[in-house]
Amino acid sequence: MCIEVGIQDTPLAPVLVFNLFNGLGGMAMIAAWWGIWHIVLGLTLTTV
C-alpha cells in the first residue's frame, strides 16, 4: 500500500507546483528530487 501511494504522489507534485504555485523553481526542484528519491528507495528496498 505504501509503494502504491508513493507512485501516485510523485507525478502529482509537479502538477500541483506548476498549477497552484506558478512553477516556482525551488518547489519544482524539490518535487523532482522527491521523485528520484522514491525510485532509489524503492529499488533499494526491493533488493534487500
C-alpha atoms as an extended CHARMM CRD file, in Angstrom:
* protein
*
        48  EXT
         1         1  MET       CA              0.0000000000        0.0000000000        0.0000000000  PROA      1               0.0000000000
         2         2  CYS       CA              2.8410000000        2.4280000000        0.7660000000  PROA      2               0.0000000000
         3         3  ILE       CA              4.5030000000        1.8150000000       -2.5940000000  PROA      3               0.0000000000
         4         4  GLU       CA              1.2490000000        2.4920000000       -4.4420000000  PROA      4               0.0000000000
         5         5  VAL       CA              0.7170000000        5.7850000000       -2.6120000000  PROA      5               0.0000000000
         6         6  GLY       CA              4.2950000000        6.8590000000       -3.3870000000  PROA      6               0.0000000000
         7         7  ILE       CA              3.8730000000        6.0890000000       -7.0690000000  PROA      7               0.0000000000
         8         8  GLN       CA              0.6940000000        8.1410000000       -7.2440000000  PROA      8               0.0000000000
         9         9  ASP       CA              2.0420000000       11.1420000000       -5.3290000000  PROA      9               0.0000000000
        10        10  THR       CA              5.2430000000       11.5740000000       -7.3230000000  PROA      10              0.0000000000
        11        11  PRO       CA              3.5810000000       12.6590000000      -10.6010000000  PROA      11              0.0000000000
        12        12  LEU       CA              1.0770000000       14.7590000000       -8.6800000000  PROA      12              0.0000000000
        13        13  ALA       CA              3.7290000000       17.0170000000       -7.1210000000  PROA      13              0.0000000000
        14        14  PRO       CA              4.8800000000       18.7770000000      -10.3530000000  PROA      14              0.0000000000
        15        15  VAL       CA              1.2690000000       19.1990000000      -11.4410000000  PROA      15              0.0000000000
        16        16  LEU       CA              0.4750000000       20.9950000000       -8.1880000000  PROA      16              0.0000000000
        17        17  VAL       CA              3.6490000000       23.0840000000       -8.3540000000  PROA      17              0.0000000000
        18        18  PHE       CA              3.0020000000       24.3120000000      -11.8830000000  PROA      18              0.0000000000
        19        19  ASN       CA             -0.7480000000       24.8330000000      -11.5000000000  PROA      19              0.0000000000
        20        20  LEU       CA             -1.0530000000       26.2490000000       -7.9940000000  PROA      20              0.0000000000
        21        21  PHE       CA              2.3240000000       27.8950000000       -7.3840000000  PROA      21              0.0000000000
        22        22  ASN       CA              3.1590000000       29.2910000000      -10.8560000000  PROA      22              0.0000000000
        23        23  GLY       CA              6.0730000000       26.8840000000      -11.3040000000  PROA      23              0.0000000000
        24        24  LEU       CA              8.3680000000       28.2050000000       -8.5770000000  PROA      24              0.0000000000
        25        25  GLY       CA             11.8380000000       26.8320000000       -9.3110000000  PROA      25              0.0000000000
        26        26  GLY       CA             12.6700000000       25.7310000000       -5.7870000000  PROA      26              0.0000000000
        27        27  MET       CA              9.4380000000       23.8360000000       -5.3720000000  PROA      27              0.0000000000
        28        28  ALA       CA              9.8700000000       22.1590000000       -8.7630000000  PROA      28              0.0000000000
        29        29  MET       CA             13.3780000000       21.0130000000       -7.7960000000  PROA      29              0.0000000000
        30        30  ILE       CA             12.1280000000       19.5600000000       -4.5200000000  PROA      30              0.0000000000
        31        31  ALA       CA              9.3820000000       17.6810000000       -6.3640000000  PROA      31              0.0000000000
        32        32  ALA       CA             11.9140000000       16.3420000000       -8.8810000000  PROA      32              0.0000000000
        33        33  TRP       CA             14.3470000000       15.1650000000       -6.1770000000  PROA      33              0.0000000000
        34        34  TRP       CA             11.4850000000       13.6030000000       -4.2490000000  PROA      34              0.0000000000
        35        35  GLY       CA             10.5740000000       11.5760000000       -7.3340000000  PROA      35              0.0000000000
        36        36  ILE       CA             14.1640000000       10.4280000000       -7.7150000000  PROA      36              0.0000000000
        37        37  TRP       CA             14.2380000000        9.5260000000       -4.0180000000  PROA      37              0.0000000000
        38        38  HSD       CA             11.1380000000        7.3440000000       -4.4760000000  PROA      38              0.0000000000
        39        39  ILE       CA             12.8350000000        5.4650000000       -7.2880000000  PROA      39              0.0000000000
        40        40  VAL       CA             16.1170000000        4.9760000000       -5.4160000000  PROA      40              0.0000000000
        41        41  LEU       CA             14.4690000000        3.9570000000       -2.1460000000  PROA      41              0.0000000000
        42        42  GLY       CA             12.0300000000        1.6130000000       -3.8880000000  PROA      42              0.0000000000
        43        43  LEU       CA             14.8160000000       -0.1380000000       -5.7890000000  PROA      43              0.0000000000
        44        44  THR       CA             16.9130000000       -0.3670000000       -2.6320000000  PROA      44              0.0000000000
        45        45  LEU       CA             14.1010000000       -1.8810000000       -0.5950000000  PROA      45              0.0000000000
        46        46  THR       CA             13.2840000000       -4.4560000000       -3.2430000000  PROA      46              0.0000000000
        47        47  THR       CA             16.8840000000       -5.6860000000       -3.4420000000  PROA      47              0.0000000000
        48        48  VAL       CA             17.4030000000       -6.0010000000        0.3300000000  PROA      48              0.0000000000
